Amino acid sequence: MKAIVVTDQAAGTAGMKLVERPEPQAAINDVVVQVYASGFTWDELTWPPTWTDRSFRSRTPVIPGHELAGVVTALGHGTTGLSVGQRVFGLTDWYRDGTLAEYVAVEARNLAPLPGDLDFTVGASVVMSGLTAWQGLFEHGRLQSGQRVIAHGAAGVVGSMVTQLAREAGAYVIGTGRASDRQTVLDFGAQEFVDLENDALEDVGDVDLVFDVFGGDIAKRSARLVRTGGTLATIMGPAETRPADGLAVDFVVESNRVQLSEIAQRVRDGRLRTNIGVISCLDEAVAVFNRTERRKGKTIIRVRP
């Protein structure tokens, strides 16, 4: 099969190559999926699990990518809940070869059925961003209707999902970003916009929940805005500054079949918009990943036309 591999962590995306690799086999409780569309997260080549297995042994060359939509082609021993020929989408294990390939072996529990009226490209585009937003808001942030939320990076892939899901849940959403992001953020449903380069973040006042995608100084300043009993939820590792009378929760997204189905239903009925940027094919993916201009929206690789 065709697959993109990386052998040198220091080289980053510049070290990617399109090669031929053996097709994966389905282990116990696995399925093999023919990948139709794959997502790639720009910093995943810096993650330790990208380069080792669970025993910390090197597994280079690695196939990156963790988001996929495709069709099940084989079942491993003991696999239940999915069938050959079924359309699926989901998130792969951090420690296994990924989705920038024509086929991938995935634990069945990490996948959900993809409705027939959703394109594979759309399915792959909402997996990590949708799950991250859902878990940060509802599992870790315990969001309730009427609360005030800061959605950092609200024009981005995760931030736009945070904005839409929080707004749908009845929250008052304050989106942040660059000046050029203002209209995009408002279009995704934020009621206010803060230009982090020119506006004073502190002027927004107290909030119940901050969803942080930046870390650093912005996270520190944001923590001071969390009111008593509120939460700073971050995907940037342990927070350096915690809310005085609230929680700071750093989390890593996990696949969840029920949540994936909820996200898919919201896309189907128009309550949730995707945030897709560039769409490319596998043969051109290496060049796309190495472009230097600012990337807007999720880059999706159509592995199968």
N, C-alpha and C positions, 0 to 999 in steps of 0.2 A: 504494500500500500504506500501511497505518498504520505509523508509526514514532515513537519517542521521540527528540527531538533536544535538544541543548544548544548555546547560542550564546555563553554568557558563563561563562568559567572561574571568575571571582570569585564568581558566584552559586551555584555548586555544584548540588546536586540541586534547589534552589529555582528554578533557571533551566530546568528540564526542561519540555518541551511535547510533547503528543501531536498529531502532524500527519499530513498526507498527503505521501508522497514517491514519486518514481518507483521502480519495481522495478529492482533491480540487474541488470546483464548479466554473463555469465560471460566473463572474460578467458582468455587462454591458461593452461591447467593449472588453471583454476577449476572449481568447481561452484556452482550456485545451489541453496540449501537453503530449503525452506519451513520456517520455524521453528515448532516445536511448543512448546518450552520454552527459556527463556533464563535465564542467571544474570547477576548484576551484582555487581561488587566495589566496596565502599563508598568506597575512596579512588582509584578509577581516574580521576576527574575532576581529580585533581592530577598525573597522569602527563603528562610532555611529549608522548609519542606520541599521546595522546588528541586533541591539538589541531593537530598538524602532520603532513605527510607526511614521507617519508624525506629530502626536500630542505629540510626545515624551513619549508615554506610552509604557511600557515594553511589548514585544511580545514573550518572552521566553516561552517554548523552541522554538528555531528557526531552520529552515532547511537552511543551507548555500548553496552557489553555485549560480552563476549568468549566466553562459554560458551554452548553450544547443543546441542540435540538436535532432529532433524527429519528431513525426507525430501528427497532430491535430486530437483530438478525440471528441471535443465538442466545440460549439460556444455559446458565451454569447449573450444576447439580444442586437441587434443593431450592432453586429460585421460584418464588411465587409472586403473584400480584401483577405480573406483566406477561405479555405473550409475544411470540415472534410475529413480526409485521406491524406491531403497534407503534404509533407515533408518540414520542416522548420528549421531554425536556428536563433539564436539571443541572446539578452542580456535582462535579467529580471530586474525588478525594485529593487532598493537597499532596499526598505522598506518592501518587501514582502518575503514570504517563497520562497526558491530557488530551485535549480535544482538537488540537490543530493537526488533525490527521483524518484519513478517510474512515477509520474505525477506531473505537475506543472501548475498553472493558470498564464497566462501572458497576458498583453495588446497586442492585435493583432498588433498594430503599432510598437512594439519592435521586430517583427519577419520579416524575409524575406524568400522567397521560397528557399529551398536547392535543387540545380540541382540533377537530378537522378544519374549522374555519379560521384558525390562526396560522399564519405563515411561519415556516421554520425560522426565518430571519427574525421575526418578531419574538418568537419563543426564546431564542438564544439571547436576545437583547435585554430581557427583563429578569433573567435568573438571579445573578449576583446582586444587582442593584435593587431589585424588588425585595429579595429576601433580607438584604442588609437593612433597608429602610423599614421593613415590617418588624423585624426583630428589635431594632433600636428603638422604634416608637412604642410598640405594644408589649413586647416581652420585657425589655430592660427599662424603657422610659415610662411604662404604665400610663400612657397617654389617655386623657379623658376629654370629652367634649367640653368646649369652653375654655380650655387651657391655652396659654400663650407659648409658642414654640419658635425658637430660632433654628432655621435650616441653613447651615453654612454650605457654601458652594452650590446654591440652589439652581444654578443653570447647568450643573454637572450631571453626570450619569446617576450617582446616588442621590445628590441633593434634590434633583427634580422629582425623584420618586418619593423622597421624604416630604417634600412640599405637597404633592398631590394626595398622598395617603393621609397626611395630617389634616389637610383641609377637608377631605371627605369625612374624617372622623369628627369634625366640628371644632377643630382648633383654629386659633388665630395665628397665622403663619407669617413670620418675618424672615424673608430670604436675604442672603448676603451673596456678594460676589464683586466683580469688577464693574466699573461704570458701564462698560459695553454690554454687560449681562442684564441690565435693568429690565428691558422689555421682555426678554426671555423668561426671567424669573417671575414677572407679573403674569405672563401668559400661562405659566405652569400653575398659577393659582395663589401665589403669595399676596397677602394684603399690604405688606410693606416691603421696601427694598432698602438695604444698607450697602452703600459703596464702601468696602473695607479699606480702600486706598484714600478716600477723601472725607468720609462721614465718621462721626463718633459712634462707635458701637454702643457705648454706654448710654446714649440718648434713648435707646429703646426701652429702658426701664427693666423692671423685674420680669422674669419669665419662669414658666414651670419646667420647661425642657429645652435643653440645647442639644442639637445633633451635630457633633463635631467631625469634620473630615479634614481638618488642617493641622491640629495639634499646635505646639509651640506657643507663641505669644497670644494668638487669637483664642486658643483654648483657655489660657490663663485669664484673659480678660472676660471671656464668656462665663467662666466659673463664678465670677463675682456677681453675675446677674441672676443666678439661679436662686429663686426664693426658697424659703423654708419648706422642706419636704420635696423639693424638686430634684431633677436629675440632669447631670451632664453625661450624655452617652457619646462615646467616641470609638472610632475604628483605628485610631492612631497610636494605640498602646497606652500604658498607664498614664493617667493625667498627672502633670506636675503640680497643678493647683486644683484642690477639691473645693466644691461649694461649702460655704461655712456651715450651713445647716441642711445640706442635701446630700445626694449620692453622686459619686463619679463611677461610671461603669464603662470599662473598656471591654470590647467583645470581638470575637471572630465569628463571622457568619457561618451558619450551618444549613445544610440542605434540609428541607422539610416538605414532604409531599402535600400535606394539607394546605400549607401556606402558598406553595406554588400554584395549587388549584384555585385558591382565592385570588391570587394575582392575575392568573389567566382569565378568570371570569370578569374581573374589573377591566381588563384590556378589551375583552369581547364586547362588553356593553358600553364602552366609551367613557368609563369613569377614570381610566388610567391611560395616559399617553406614553408611548415609548420615546426614548431619547437617542435615536440612532444617528450617527454621524456618517462615517465612510463605510461603504459596503464594497468588499473586494472578493476576489477568488483566491484559492489556495496558492496558485502559481505566482500570484503577485503580492502575497501577504508579507513576505520579508521586506520588500521595498516599501510597502505601506507602513509597516511598523517602524521603519527607519527615517520617515519624514521628520523634518525639524520644526514645521510650523505648529502652532497651538492646535491641539485636537479638541474638537467640540463634538459631544455626543459619543455614543458607544461605537467602536469599530467592530464590524461583524465580517467574518470570513465565510463566504458561501463555499463550503467544501465540495458539495455536490450541486451542480446547476439546477 
